[in-house]
Amino acid sequence: MAGSEAAWQAANMGVPVVIHEMRPKVETFAHQTGLLGEMVCSNSFRSDDSEQNAVGLLHWEMRQADGLIMQTAQKHRLPAGGALAVDRDLFAQAVTASLTAHPNIIVEYDEIKELPDTGHWIVATGPLTSSDLASSIAKHTNVDALAFFDAIAPIVYFDSIDMSKAWMQSRYDKGETEEERTAYLNCPMTKEQYEGFIDALMAAEKTEFKEGETAGYFDGCLPIEVMAERGRETLRFGPMKPVGLTNANDPDNKPYAVVQLRRDNKLGTLYNIVGFQTKMKYGAQTDVFKSIPGLENASFARLGGIHRNTFMNSPTLLDDQMRLRSAPHLRFAGQITGVEGYVESSAMGLLAGRMAAVEILGGEISAPPNTTAMGALITHITGGADAKTFQPMNVNFGLFPPVEGLKSGRRGRKDRYKAYTDRAKVDWQAWLGTSTLDAT
C-alpha cells in the first residue's frame, strides 16, 4: 500500500520511479499473488466518515491529494454501511494496472536485499520485510532485530475515564513539579474487585501461538495473564501495587490494588495502562478492562495484543521528512514506520512520495501540520510518541491537538470531532498547495 501510493505521488509530480517488488519471485506467508496493493487481511479501509472519524478524515485528505489507493477503493467499493470495503482482487488488479501503465513508473520484480548506499529510495516493506533486508535495516539502525512477537498494552482516551473514581498522582508523590507529581492516573480496587478481576483475567479467551512459533518477550513486556498464572497476588506486587498512593477521592480508605495509566502522548489525550501487555482476544479485553473502577465507560484508542511485527523505533530514527537520520537518502514509509492499518500505511507512502519528489526537484517542503490527520500521524511517529514505549498506532483524534473552547467529555465529543475535521480540512488544503511542485 505505502510503496504503491508513494510511487504514484512522485510519478504524478514528474519524477521517474522504479518500483522493486520481490513477489511473486519471493513469496511471503500471507500474500497470495504478485499484485501491487494486495490486501492480506481485511478488505475494509474502515470508516469513511470524514466528519466524525479520524480514519475517515484520512480518506478525505488522501482523496484531495489524488491518492491512488483511495480513488481505486472508491471504484471497487462494496456495500458495507459506513465503512469503505472493496473487492480485494479487483482492487489489487486495478492498483497494479494504474502503476504499470504510468509513463513515469517502471516495475522491476526483484528482491532488494541490502539498503542502497546512494540514490533516492523509499523503503515501504511493511510488517513482512524479507529477512535479508530486515538484517540490513538492523545494521543501519544499530538494533539487534526488527521482527519479534510483541505484547502491547491498551491505550485509553483520557476523556472517557471517570475521574470521580480515578485520581492523578505519581507514586510517593515523586517529582519536582506539580506536573511530575501528578504524572500517573490511578484507578483503585478493593480486595473483592481485585479478586473478581483476577478471575475474569484467568478465564478470558487468549490468543495462542501457531504451531511451530515461539516467542520471547522484551523485559517489562510480560503479558499480565502470564504474571497472574504465577500466583493471584503477583499483579498486586507488580504493576497493580497500591503502595505510595492515596486515593484523592477517598483518602481514608487504602486501595487493595491500583491500576495505573500513564500519558501516552504530549497532548495528554491518550493514556496507556501501565504493565498491562496482554494476549487476551479483543472482546475479552473490553469486558475485563471495563471492570476496573473508573474505566467502566472507557473508549480505547488501541487494544492490547500479541503478534509478530516488524517496525522501526521511528521517533529515534526518522526525521520529519521520514528520512533515516543516519542515511538521509533513505526514506521509510508504511507500517514499518510504526503506523497500523492499510489507510495509515498508504498515507505515510503518500507523504514520503511527495516529500521525496519535492527534494529531487530542488524544492523545499515542511511536514503537514499536526492539526491534519496525516500531520498528526507523522508527528506521532517522528517525535510525538514516547520512544521507550513506541508501538504501532492507528490514526485517532487523541493524536490531534485540542481545539480551544470546546467541551470535553462524552457529551461534547460530536462537536469536538467536527471541529477537529473542519480545522484539518482547511489546514490540509493549505499544506497541499505547498507540495505540488512538479518537473518542468
N, C-alpha and C positions, 0 to 999 in steps of 0.2 A: 504493500500500500504506500509506504513512505517513499520508496525508490521510484515508483511509478509517478507519483504526484510531483516529486522533485524534478524528474526528467521533463515532465510536461510543462512545468512552470518555466524552467530555464530555457527550454527549446522555444517556447512561445515568446520569449524575450530576445530571440535571435541567436542564442548560444548553441553551438553544436554539442550534442550529448551522445555518449556511448553508455548504454546500459549493459552491465555484466550480470548475467543470470546463470547460476550454476545448474538449475533444473532445466530439462529432465536428465541431463547427464549425471548429475549428482543429486540423489533424492534425499528427502527428509522423511521422518516417520509420520509426519502429519499431512504433507502435500500429496495430492493425487495426480497433478498434471504439471506441465511446464509453463502454464499460462501466467502472465503477469497479473498481479492483483488478485490471485486466488484466495478465496475465503476458506480458512481451515476450521473455523469454529462455527459461531452463529452466522446466519445470513442477514443479521439485522445491524443497522447503524444506530439503533436506539432512537430515542425521541427526536421528532422533527419539529418540536415546538420551540421557536426561536424567541419567544417572549417570556416563558416560564421555566425553561430548562437550559442548562449550560451547554449540554452537548448539542441541543437544537440550535443554539446561538452559534456554536462552532460550525454546524452545517451552513448556516446563513453566511458566515464570514468566508467560508471556502467557496460558496457559490458566487459571492461578489468578486472573488479573485479568479473566476473562471476555472475552478478546480475540476480536474478530470474525474476524480473519484465521485464527487457529488453529482456532477452532470450525468455521469454514466449510471449511477444509482437511480436517479430520477427516471431515466429512460427504461429501466428494467425493474421498476418498483412493483411490489406485490401488496395486496391488501393486508394491512397489519395495524389497524387502528391508527393511533398517533405516532407509531414507530415507522422508520424508514427501513423496510425489509426488501430484499431483492432476490431474484433468481440468480443463484450464485454462479451457475455455469455460464449463462448469458452475460452476466456482469463481467466475469473474468475474460471471456472471449472478446467483449467489446473494449475493455481496457487494453488488451493486447493489440487489437486491431487499430485502435487510435494511436498507440505509441509506435507501432511498426510502420504505420502509414505517414507519420510526421516527417517532413523533409529534413528536419534538423536532428533526427534521432536515428541511431544505429543500435541494434540489439545484437550483442555477442553472447552466445551460450557457452560460457566457460566459467571456471571457478577461480576466483582471486584468493590465493592462499596467504599472501603477505600484504600488509599495508604498504602502498607505494611510497617512495621517498620524494617524488616530485609530481607536479601537476596539480589539478584541482579535482578533488574527489569528495563524494558524499557516500558515507558508509551507512546503508539502511538495511541491515541484515536481520533485524528483528530478533525474537527470542530463540530462533533456530539457527543461529550463526554456526557455520561449519567449524569443526574442531581446530583445523589448521588456522583459519582466520581468527578464531577466538584466541588462540595461543599468541598470534601476532599482536592482537589488540592488547592482550595482557602484558606483553613485553613492553609495548609503547606506553602503557599507563601505569606500569610498576605495581600491578596487582597479581596475585598468585593464580586466580581463577575467576572466570566470569559466569560459568554455569554451575548451578547448585540447586539443591532443594531448599526452599526458603519458607520459613514460618513467619507470618506477618500478623501484626495486631490490628484490631479495628480502629477506625477513626470516626469520631462523633462530631456533629455540628454543635458548636457551643450553644447556639440559641434554642436548641431542643432539650437542654439539660434543665432539670428542675432545681433551681438554686435555693428553694425553700428547704431542700433536703441536703444539698451539697454545699460545700464552702471552699474558699480559696485559702490555702496555707501550705508552705513548704515544711517538710519535716523538721522539727525542732526550731522552726522559725528562722532557718538559716538564710543568710543573705545580708548584704549591706544596705540594700534599698528596699523600699516597700514592694516594688515590682518583683524583686528576687524572693522576698519573704512570702509572697502570695503567688508563686510560680506554678503551683500544682492545684488541681481541682480534686476535691476529696468526696467520696460517696461512702457513708458509714453503713455498717451492718451489725445487727445484733447476732447473738450466737445462733438463734433459731434461723435467721435469714442466711447466715453463713452455711449452716448445715444443709439447708434447702438448696443453696447454690451449688455446693459440692455434689449433692445427689443428682441435680439436673445436669451438671457438667459431666459426671461419670456416665450417665445414661444417654447422653446426646449422641446422635449419629456422627461418625467421624469419617474423614477421607483416609483411605488406606493406600499404600503404595502398590503399584502394579507388580506383577510377578517379575523378579529379576532386578527390581530397582532397590537401591539402598540409598540412605541419606544420612548426612552428618549435619548437625545444626551449628550455627555460629554460637559462640559464648554469649549467654544472655538472651538467646532466642529459643529456649526450650519451650515447646507448647505447654500451655497450662494443664492440659489433660495429662501429659506425661508427668508433670510435677505432682498433680493430685493423686496419681496412681501410686506414688511413693509414700503416701500417708495423708490422712484427712487434714492434718494440721500443717502440711508442708507449705501451702499457699499463704497461710496466716503468718508464717515465719519468713516468707519470701515477698512477692510483690503486693500482698494484701496485709502486711504487718501494720498494726494500728499505733505503734509507738511514736512518740514525738508529735502527736496530733491532738488537737482539741476541737471538737465539733462546735463551731460558732453558733449553730442553730440550737444546740442542746448541750451547753458546756458542762452540765452536771453529770451527764452520762457518758462513760467511756465506751467508744465503739469496740466491739469484739474483733472486727476486721474492717479494713478500709480499702476500697478500690480507688487508686489514684489515676488521674488523667493529666497529661502534660500537653501544653500548647504545641501544635504541630506546624504552625506557620507564623510568620511575622505578624500577620493581621490579627491573630487571636480568634479567628473564626472556626478553627478546627482543633480538636483535642484528640490525642491517641490514648488508648487505655494502656497504661504502663505495665509491661510484663505480661500482657495478655495475648501473646502469639498463640495461634490456635489452628487446629486442623479439623474443627467441627464443620459440618456442612452448613451452608448459609442459613437455611431455615431454622436449624437448631441454634445457630448463633444468636439470631434476633430474639428467640424465646429465652435463652439463657441470660443474655446480657441485659435484657429488659426487666429481669427480676432484680437487678441491682437498684437499690434505692437512689432516686434521682435520675435514673435512666429509663424509667417506665415508658416515656414517650420519645425516647431518643431516635433521632434520624442519623443514619450512618452514611458518611461520605465514602467509606470503604469498609467492607467486612474483612475479617482476617482470613487467612488461608495458608495452604502449603502446596507448593508446586515447583517444578523445575523452571528455572528462569535464567535469562541471560540479559543483564543490563549493566550499564556503567554507573559509577557514582558521579553523575554529571555535575552536581554542584562543585565538586573539587576539580573536575577535568575539563569542562567546556566553558567557553566564554559566551557572551550574549549573542554572538553570531553563530553559535553552535559549532565553533571551531575547537579542535583539540588544542589546548593552550601550549602544549609542548611541541605540537606539529600543526601549525595553523593552515597548512594546505589540505588538511583532512577535516571535513565536516561530518558530523554524525546526525542521523535523523531516525525517527520512528521509535519503536518500542525499546530498542537498545539504549535509548537515552533516558529511559525511566518514565515514559508515559504509558498508559494502559489503554488498549482498545483500538479498533480499526480507525475510528474517526480521529482520535488524538494522534495516532501514528501518521496518518495521512496529512494532518495539519502541520506536524513538525517537518514532514517532507516538503510541503508547500513553502514553508518559511526557509528551509535550507536551500531549496532550488532558487528562490528569488534572491536570497542573500548572496549565494554563490554567483549568480548571473550578474548582479549589480557590481560585485567586486571584479569579476572578469572584464566587464565593460568599462571599468575605470571610474565607477561612481562610488558613492557612499550611502549607506543605509543604516538606520538605527533599528533596534528591535521594536516591535509594536508595543504600545503602552500596556501596562498590566490591567487596565480597565477593559481591555478586549479579551475574548476567550483565548485567542492564540497568545496574546501577550501574557495573560495570567499563567498559562502553561509554561511558556519558555522562561518566564521569571522564576517559576517554581523549580524547574529542573536545573537552572543555571545559577542558583544562588538563594532563592527564596526558601527552599526546604533545608531542614537540618541535615547536614551531610552525614552525621553519625547514625541517623535512623532512616536515611533515604530509602524509599521503596517506591515501586511503580504506582502511578496515580492516574485516575480518570479525571477529566475536567469537571469542576464543580464550583458553585458560587462561593464556597469557602476560600477559594484561591483569589477572589476579587477583592480589591479594597472597598470598604463600605461606602455607600452614598450618604453623605451627611444629611441629617434632618429627618431620617426615616425611622419609623418604629421598629424595634427589634422584636423577636418572639414570633411564635407561630401565626398569630393573627395578622401581623404585618408582613408576612412572608410574600404574599402575592404581589403587593405593591412594591416591595423591595426588589424582587426578582425582575419585575417590569422595569424598574429604574435602572438596574444593572444592565439589562439588554438594550434599553434606549440609549444609555450612555455609551455602551460598547459599539453600537452600530454607527454612531456619529464618529467616534474615535477611530474605528476600523476604516471607514471610508477616507478619513483624513490621512491615515498612515498609508493606505493603499496607493494614494496619489504620489507618495514619495518612493514607491518601489516598482515603478512601471518603466524605468529606463530600458531602452532596447537598442539593438545594434543598428547602426546607420552606415 
